[in-house]
Amino acid sequence: MTKALKFIENSQKYIPYDLPDGASLYEEDFNTEVSCCSSGKKIKFNDSYTSRHIHTEDGIGYAECETCYFGEHNER
């Protein structure tokens, strides 16, 4: 598993986070199937959103499915 950082809004801090296999920052072919960085659900990169909570150390968000992006799986 790849390591990332997860932002926890309540505490305003980052915690270490293990990404699911297949999580992605970018794909040249937007039809590539990737894993949602929150739930691990398989999605096309083109259908993903940039996560507001799960980032690289440089602050770049990973691909996230619509359900997670709009809050169902995010810890607040």
Protein Blocks (a to p, Z undefined) as FASTA:
>chain_A
ZZdddddfklopacdddddehiafbdfblmbccddfklopacdfklpccdfkbccfkopa
cdddfklmnopmpcZZ
